[in-house]
Amino acid sequence: MLLTAFFSLTVSMNYGQDSYPQVKFDAKITSVEEQGSRLDVVKIFISVDGQLKDSIITQNGRMFYQLDTGKVYKFEFTKSGYVSKHLIVSTKEAPENVKNNSKLKVEVSLFKYKPGLEVDFLKTKPIGVARYNDMNGKLEWNKDYTRSIIEQIITATLDLYNKTNTDE
């Protein structure tokens, strides 16, 4: 349950008649405790090549953003009372022709902060990393990396559970 609730990633490349100059980034922000219900009023900080470029406040648990190729993006998702998470998306290796109406989708599940939950590693480690894959010609998420971060979150959650249950 925790494994699927923390973070699921999907990537799709859609090619249509319309031509857009950038890759479309589509993020759905959900709550772990609410079994995947969308979270309202999430603040998202967007950095490009290490510089804060933009911030967005979602009203419906969804965010769309246009990505240029040749850049590294950091998306930090924050909400009061929740543990913040961030993603890294690198379009550095993507060729110009990957831009035509392509879409990178992600679901980010935030969970409520609990005293004693040791997840400080999320301040420096992204929950997900996406890069261009030369072999299939797509931007894609490194699912093995994401799985390792989710395992660390699950371990921290179990450690807190065990600690609170042995203290009673």
C-alpha positions in Angstrom: 0.0 0.0 0.0 2.7 2.5 1.0 4.8 1.7 -2.0 2.0 2.5 -4.5 0.7 5.5 -2.5 4.0 7.4 -2.1 4.8 7.9 -5.7 3.8 6.6 -9.1 5.3 7.7 -12.3 4.1 7.5 -15.9 5.7 8.8 -19.0 4.1 9.2 -22.3 5.1 10.8 -25.6 2.2 12.0 -27.7 2.7 13.1 -31.2 -0.1 15.1 -32.9 -0.7 17.7 -35.5 -0.2 20.6 -33.2 3.5 21.6 -32.7 4.6 23.1 -29.4 8.1 24.5 -28.8 8.5 22.7 -25.5 7.9 19.5 -23.6 4.7 19.6 -21.6 5.2 18.7 -17.9 2.0 17.4 -16.2 2.0 16.8 -12.5 -0.8 15.5 -10.3 -0.3 16.2 -6.6 -2.1 13.8 -4.2 -2.3 12.9 -0.5 -1.0 9.6 0.8 -3.4 9.8 3.8 -6.4 10.5 1.5 -5.7 7.4 -0.7 -4.6 9.5 -3.7 -7.1 12.4 -3.5 -5.8 15.5 -5.1 -4.3 18.1 -2.8 -5.4 21.7 -3.1 -3.2 24.7 -2.3 0.2 23.1 -2.9 3.1 25.6 -3.6 5.5 24.5 -6.3 8.9 26.1 -6.6 10.5 25.8 -10.1 14.3 26.2 -10.5 16.0 26.1 -13.9 19.7 25.3 -14.1 20.0 26.0 -10.4 18.2 29.4 -10.4 14.7 29.9 -8.9 12.6 30.8 -11.9 8.9 30.5 -10.9 6.5 29.5 -8.2 3.0 28.2 -8.6 0.1 27.6 -6.2 -2.2 24.9 -7.4 -5.9 25.1 -6.7 -6.9 21.7 -7.9 -3.9 19.4 -7.3 -2.7 19.7 -10.9 0.2 21.6 -12.4 1.2 22.0 -16.1 4.5 23.6 -17.1 6.4 23.9 -20.4 10.0 22.6 -20.4 12.7 23.8 -22.8 15.3 21.3 -24.0 18.9 21.8 -22.8 17.9 22.6 -19.2 17.8 21.0 -15.8 14.6 21.6 -13.8 13.9 21.2 -10.1 10.2 21.1 -9.0 9.8 21.3 -5.2 6.3 20.5 -3.9 5.4 22.0 -0.5 2.2 22.2 1.6 1.9 23.3 5.2 1.8 20.3 7.5 3.2 17.9 4.8 6.7 16.6 4.0 8.1 18.4 1.0 9.4 16.5 -2.0 11.2 17.5 -5.2 11.8 16.1 -8.6 14.7 16.7 -11.1 14.0 16.7 -14.8 16.9 17.0 -17.2 16.2 17.9 -20.8 20.0 18.5 -21.5 20.4 15.4 -23.7 17.1 15.8 -25.5 17.3 16.7 -29.2 15.2 19.4 -30.7 12.8 17.0 -32.4 11.7 15.5 -29.0 9.9 18.7 -28.3 7.1 18.2 -30.8 4.0 17.8 -28.6 5.6 15.4 -26.1 4.4 15.1 -22.5 6.1 14.0 -19.3 3.6 13.0 -16.6 4.1 12.4 -12.9 2.0 11.9 -9.8 3.6 13.2 -6.6 2.0 11.9 -3.3 2.7 14.1 -0.3 2.3 12.7 3.2 1.7 14.6 6.5 4.6 15.4 8.7 4.8 13.3 11.9 7.2 14.2 14.8 10.0 11.6 14.9 9.7 10.6 11.2 13.3 10.6 9.9 12.9 11.7 6.3 15.4 14.6 6.2 17.1 12.9 3.3 14.1 14.2 1.1 15.6 17.7 1.5 18.6 16.8 -0.6 17.5 13.7 -2.5 14.8 14.0 -5.2 11.9 11.6 -5.1 12.3 11.1 -8.9 14.7 11.9 -11.7 13.8 12.0 -15.4 16.2 12.1 -18.3 16.2 11.7 -22.1 16.9 8.1 -23.1 18.7 7.8 -26.4 17.7 4.2 -26.8 14.0 4.8 -27.0 14.0 8.5 -27.9 11.9 9.6 -24.9 12.1 11.5 -21.6 11.6 8.9 -18.9 11.8 8.4 -15.2 14.5 6.4 -13.5 12.1 4.0 -11.7 14.9 2.1 -10.0 16.1 5.3 -8.3 12.5 6.2 -7.3 12.0 2.8 -5.9 15.1 3.2 -3.7 13.8 6.5 -2.3 10.4 5.0 -1.6 12.1 2.1 0.2 13.9 4.7 2.4 10.6 6.4 3.2 8.9 3.1 4.1 11.9 2.1 6.3 11.6 5.5 8.1 7.9 5.0 8.6 8.4 1.5 10.0 11.1 2.7 12.3 8.8 5.4 13.7 6.0 2.8 14.1 8.3 0.4 15.9 9.7 3.1 18.1 6.3 4.4 19.1 4.9 1.0 19.8 7.8 -0.2 21.9 7.7 3.0 24.0 4.2 2.3 25.1 
